[in-house]
Amino acid sequence: MSSEFHRPVLVREVCEALAPALVRAEAPVFVDATCGGAGHTLAVLAAYAEARPAGPKLRAIALDRDEEALAEARRKLPAEVELVHSSFGHLPEVLDAAGVTAATAILADLGVSSHQLDTGARGFSFQVDAPLDMRMDPSRGVPASQLLADISAGELTQVLRDYGEEPDAARIAAAIVAVRPKTTGVLAKVVAAAMSAPQRRKLGLRIHPATRTFQALRIRVNDELGELDRLLAAAPERLQVGGRLGIITFHSLEDRATKQRFAALTRAEQPPAGLPIAARDLPRPRFVVPGGYRQGAAPGDAEVAANPRSRSSRLRVLERALP
Ligand SMILES: C[S@@+](CC[C@H](N)C(=O)[O-])C[C@H]1O[C@@H](n2cnc3c(N)ncnc32)[C@H](O)[C@@H]1O
């Protein structure tokens, strides 16, 4: 296991994106929806203290569905930061329980932490043979081994296609249901043996043949896209006017969902055909993507060199517009 819990990505970009909201709020509230090892929370707290040394106190609420992450965060964060064991799909309930109607800044850094991947016993990795679990919150839901014990080849093919974009989905799914693996090592071997020679060649020596299958199962076991949809539905409505939502995505499925939701929220209404209404007389969209964030923010070369995991990351930002 690596000694570092998790190295956060796009830290400067996150602070720069959320600062304009935090520095102008009268009663600023920051919600880190994916606290992990608290790297982003600590950075945002420090950036706020520097930007507004005499400003109002920043209330910080950090949630994670993984209790190991919360234990790590508790060690690192000031006692007044409120930690909540919850998935961000329940953001409205978390905010209601905290008595927060609307937050000034909300951040979600999607996916798994290095700690989760590197802790072999959690069953996320094909590097170590361990029970096939893959739950970010092991106190809830069904482990990957149980999913593979019950799933049909057809449904598994769909999971591998939809969440792993796996070209060999059907043959890999057939091989998996023939064995119904219970450990990461067996699953990795079954996938490697089932993959067609052209696909193996395409992946080369550096990418393990089971990479896409592991990603697909992890997304399914943790209902990651369902969670993201619930967050994208609720979080914009729980922003203060001028408040900002930042989402860090790591793969095309997450990025597409986020981009499409932000586009729908920021689209200006068109005048109804044939009616003499000028576009300027229609209500303005309640949300905007702030200038400079149309394509999101991506890591620079230095960050990618220092932290290869950041390569595919992208920060997308949405702001609740002034009425
Ligand atoms: C990429 S890490 C975040 C790292 C964090 N930003 C940091 O600076 O250390 C993702 C974290 O989000 C948590 N997580 C993923 N999906 C979640 C969800 N739906 N609800 C709450 N936490 C979630 C994971 O358990 C993990 O700890």
The ligand as an SDF file (V2000), in Angstrom:
LIG
                    3D

 27 29  0  0  0  0  0  0  0  0999 V2000
  -11.0900   10.8900   -5.9560 C   0  0  0  0  0  0  0  0  0  0  0  0
  -11.4130   10.6090   -4.2630 S   0  0  0  0  0  0  0  0  0  0  0  0
  -11.5280   12.2290   -3.5900 C   0  0  0  0  0  0  0  0  0  0  0  0
  -10.2440   12.7140   -3.0490 C   0  0  0  0  0  0  0  0  0  0  0  0
  -10.3240   14.0270   -2.3080 C   0  0  0  0  0  0  0  0  0  0  0  0
  -10.8200   15.0950   -3.1320 N   0  0  0  0  0  0  0  0  0  0  0  0
   -8.9780   14.3800   -1.7220 C   0  0  0  0  0  0  0  0  0  0  0  0
   -8.5520   15.5270   -1.8870 O   0  0  0  0  0  0  0  0  0  0  0  0
   -8.3540   13.5110   -1.0960 O   0  0  0  0  0  0  0  0  0  0  0  0
  -13.0850   10.1640   -4.2640 C   0  0  0  0  0  0  0  0  0  0  0  0
  -13.6810    9.9790   -2.8990 C   0  0  0  0  0  0  0  0  0  0  0  0
  -15.0750   10.1520   -3.0610 O   0  0  0  0  0  0  0  0  0  0  0  0
  -15.7630    9.1490   -2.3880 C   0  0  0  0  0  0  0  0  0  0  0  0
  -16.9900    8.9490   -3.1380 N   0  0  0  0  0  0  0  0  0  0  0  0
  -17.1270    8.4460   -4.3770 C   0  0  0  0  0  0  0  0  0  0  0  0
  -18.4180    8.4320   -4.7260 N   0  0  0  0  0  0  0  0  0  0  0  0
  -19.0980    8.9660   -3.6930 C   0  0  0  0  0  0  0  0  0  0  0  0
  -20.4810    9.2350   -3.4540 C   0  0  0  0  0  0  0  0  0  0  0  0
  -21.3890    8.9300   -4.3590 N   0  0  0  0  0  0  0  0  0  0  0  0
  -20.8160    9.8130   -2.3000 N   0  0  0  0  0  0  0  0  0  0  0  0
  -19.8710   10.1370   -1.3650 C   0  0  0  0  0  0  0  0  0  0  0  0
  -18.5680    9.8780   -1.5180 N   0  0  0  0  0  0  0  0  0  0  0  0
  -18.1770    9.3040   -2.6770 C   0  0  0  0  0  0  0  0  0  0  0  0
  -14.8490    7.9550   -2.4000 C   0  0  0  0  0  0  0  0  0  0  0  0
  -15.1440    7.1040   -1.3120 O   0  0  0  0  0  0  0  0  0  0  0  0
  -13.4780    8.6110   -2.2900 C   0  0  0  0  0  0  0  0  0  0  0  0
  -13.0570    8.7200   -0.9620 O   0  0  0  0  0  0  0  0  0  0  0  0
  1  2  1  0
  2  3  1  0
  2 10  1  0
  3  4  1  0
  4  5  1  0
  5  6  1  0
  5  7  1  0
  7  8  2  0
  7  9  1  0
 10 11  1  0
 11 12  1  0
 11 26  1  0
 12 13  1  0
 13 14  1  0
 13 24  1  0
 14 15  1  0
 14 23  1  0
 15 16  2  0
 16 17  1  0
 17 18  1  0
 17 23  2  0
 18 19  1  0
 18 20  2  0
 20 21  1  0
 21 22  2  0
 22 23  1  0
 24 25  1  0
 24 26  1  0
 26 27  1  0
M  CHG  2   2   1   9  -1
M  END
$$$$
